[in-house]
Amino acid sequence: MPRVPKLLTRWIPHAAVLCAVVALVAPAAAQPVAPAAPASASPVCMDPPADPAVGQPVRLPALRYDCLLLRDGQALWVGRAGRPGLPTVLLVHGLGQNAHRDWAETVDSLLAASFHVVTVDLPGFGASPPPALAYAFHTLSDQLAELLGHLAPGQRVHVVGHSLGGALSLHFAHRHAALVDRLVLVDAAGILLKPVYAQAVASVRRWQTGIEPVDRLVNLIGARVNSWSSLLLLGRDDRFDFGPWLQRNPDVRRALLGGRTQVDAALSLVEHDFSAAIRETRAPTTVLWGREDGIAPLRTGQVLAARLPQARLEVIDGVGHTPMLERAVTFNRLLLHALQGPVPALRAEPAQVLPGPSQGHVVCRNEDGAVFRGQFASLTLQGCGNVRIESARIGQLVVERSAVQISDSRIGHAEVALTARDSEIQATNVQLRGGVAIRSDNSFFDLAGCSLRADAAAVEFTGAPSRLFLSVSDWQGSDFSGDAHFIWPRPPR
């Protein structure tokens, strides 16, 4: 029988996880972050110091560079190549001081395919000076729009973003839809609810990044539960979450973080709710993902591809968080197909009835590793561990003293769709419909990309407390209606 951990214990913040992510998601993240310029100084771009260990030049030979001064006083280090009249591709990097150089293996492939290529070092990364104010996605999106007004005026451009840059590119395509032709999201970081994302990062047993101090930090995070990183980024417990408070108090945030741009950017990333952007972005989107990514788990890409209105998912086997560097030939082939091939189909509602006959009323008792697919009048799990339910249509699901992962499925019943007691449920891209969607006693739910629909309250708790962690999901019931990107019951703000 699987042991169900105490709910609050399981989600105690993993210390330093997200600060470690700052260093993990790009090969040169160990380089020092440039200090903020004095308020009286004019912003200037400066090449980061060369680091032979990185193995990449400070400047890419195919690009010509400019320091572009924007209306708000922010300077951006911009690289470009190819004829401006050609279709433009904007490449947006992730965290780490490599900045635009993460695209070193991509630029020549795009030029050979007759694209006009634009790269940018985001504020505080690479050669661009830090921002004057706290990191904010709406400010970054507006700065990218102004940049394109200079370098690709009147064009709808293709936008390709990696990691933090993938999240920013999604935000940009939503906020400035008229400027975007096609969108490519590469191992986009964040997206999931903050504690869910942190849990996924912390679950990697042993990191090997090739940067010894970073490996040592991440592999010891379990012993550092009282660090400032935990307090700032994750919140210590249900009583108060410090991260959102910092988001609402930018002067305090700036005083605490100073010129630590990458920590500031990571804070913005994990606090942002992308639900509306995912639901409303209309640009044809290709989601490219490394199957072995431990920074941005594949589950994130699956949610994006399922919930964006017009998207497809391409997974590269044997690759981690930087497929454009780890498997450049394969990545470039998929990228060119995303930019030049047929666009993804519009998302359609799943079929109401799956092919094949119903398997009737099925019970799993004291089994480990069972897998269920297809149609079921009902499915009951009693004392079953490591269960997977995939591409299923279930009339009623009952989970007792069990642990189950559910994906790409529909569960619906006139009374209660899912009943759980003393159990753990992880669901990805699942629809739950009923008089009550979920009835729970002492159970833990991690729901990403899920839809809850109920005639009355969508969620009922009975007996011992339960907890729901919802990421970019939606909820319709008498208890709540709207985007669901939060913990339920909601902790105090």
Buried (B, 14 or more C-beta within 10 A) or exposed (E): EBEBEEBEEBBBBBBBBBBBBBBBBBBBBBBEBBEBBEEEEEBEBBEBEEBEEBEBEEBBEBBEBBBBBBEEEBBBBBBBBBEEEBBBBBBBBBBBBBBBBBBBBBBBBBBEBEBBBBBBBBBBBBBBBBBBBBBBBEBBBBBBBBBBEEBBEEBBBBBBBBBBBBBBBBBBBBBBEEBBBBBBBBBBBBBBBBBBBBBBBBEBEEBEBEBEEBBEBBBEBEEBEEBBBBBBBBBBEBEEBBBEBBBEEEEEBBEBBEBBBBBBBBBBBBBBBBBEBBBEBBBBBBBBBBEBBBBBBBBBBBBBBBBBBBBBBBBBEEBBBBBBBBBBEBBBEBBBEBBEEEBBEEBEEBEEEBEEEBBEEBEBEEBEEBEBBBBBEBBBBBBBBBBBBBEBBBBBBBBBBBBBBBBBBBBBBEEBBBBBBBBBBBBBBBBBBBBBBBBBBBBBBBBBBBBBBBBEBBBBBEEEEBBBBBBBBBBBBEBBEEBBBBBBEEEEE
